[in-house]
Amino acid sequence: MQAFDAKAFRNACGMFATGITVVTTTTPQGEPVGMTVNSFSSVSLDPPLILWSVGNHARSFDLFSQTAHYAVHILHKEQEALSTLFASRGEEKFTNLAWTPGVVGSPILPDFAVCFQCQMEHVYPGGDHNILVGRVVAFEDRGHQAGLLYFRGKYHTLG
């Protein structure tokens, strides 16, 4: 039997095109925190549930795994730079963003295609990630017709 090739597995998973999101929450001190995520999916309409996963190597793993709320911003085709910013390890992600607190307290970015504001419903261990399920308490769809996608390690657009 051949040894499992983790890099080949990752590349194979990259054949599935995903949308790009930025997920935000706050620290216990009220400071905004965010990260780029492409592991987003809808779960249920009744009740309204969505999920995403955070890697246990992420700097904000503990914060997101223990938060009571978060917001998921689906990005549109003009937001590749924002995705790159929130994918970085830098602490200054919110410096030039005029964010506002949402209905559950999570930072809401000024520009997005869709934003889901959630209360944490469940956290499940999933290998080297935690799977976070949130109950959607509010959402806004701004009607963009072209989303930002990730496929084979590169950004693409749809629409």
NORWO-V614701 format. One record per backbone hydrogen bond with DSSP energy under -1.0 kcal/mol. CO is the residue of the C=O (numbers start at 1). NH is the residue of the N-H. E is the energy in kcal/mol with one decimal. If there is no record, write none. Layout:
CO NH E
CO NH E
//
This chain:
5 9 -2.1
6 10 -2.5
7 11 -2.4
8 12 -2.3
9 13 -2.4
10 14 -1.5
12 15 -1.5
13 16 -1.8
14 152 -2.4
18 150 -2.6
20 75 -2.7
21 37 -2.9
22 73 -2.7
23 35 -2.0
24 71 -2.2
25 33 -2.6
27 30 -2.2
31 27 -2.5
33 25 -2.3
35 23 -2.8
37 21 -2.6
41 51 -2.8
44 49 -2.3
48 136 -2.6
49 43 -2.7
49 44 -1.6
50 134 -2.6
51 41 -2.2
52 132 -3.3
54 130 -2.2
55 58 -1.9
58 61 -1.8
60 64 -2.8
61 65 -2.5
62 66 -1.3
63 67 -1.1
68 120 -2.2
70 118 -3.2
71 24 -2.4
72 116 -2.7
73 22 -2.0
74 113 -3.0
74 114 -1.2
75 148 -1.7
76 79 -2.1
79 83 -2.1
80 84 -2.4
81 85 -2.4
82 86 -2.4
83 87 -1.1
86 36 -1.2
94 97 -1.5
97 99 -1.6
100 108 -3.3
102 105 -1.1
106 102 -2.6
108 100 -2.0
113 142 -2.9
114 74 -3.0
115 140 -2.0
116 72 -2.7
117 137 -2.9
117 138 -1.3
118 70 -1.9
119 135 -3.0
122 133 -2.8
124 131 -3.4
126 129 -1.2
128 56 -2.9
129 126 -2.9
130 54 -2.2
131 124 -2.7
132 52 -1.7
133 121 -3.0
133 122 -1.9
134 50 -2.1
135 119 -2.1
138 117 -3.2
140 115 -2.3
146 77 -2.2
147 158 -1.8
148 20 -1.3
149 156 -2.3
150 18 -2.1
151 154 -1.2
154 151 -2.7
156 149 -3.3
//
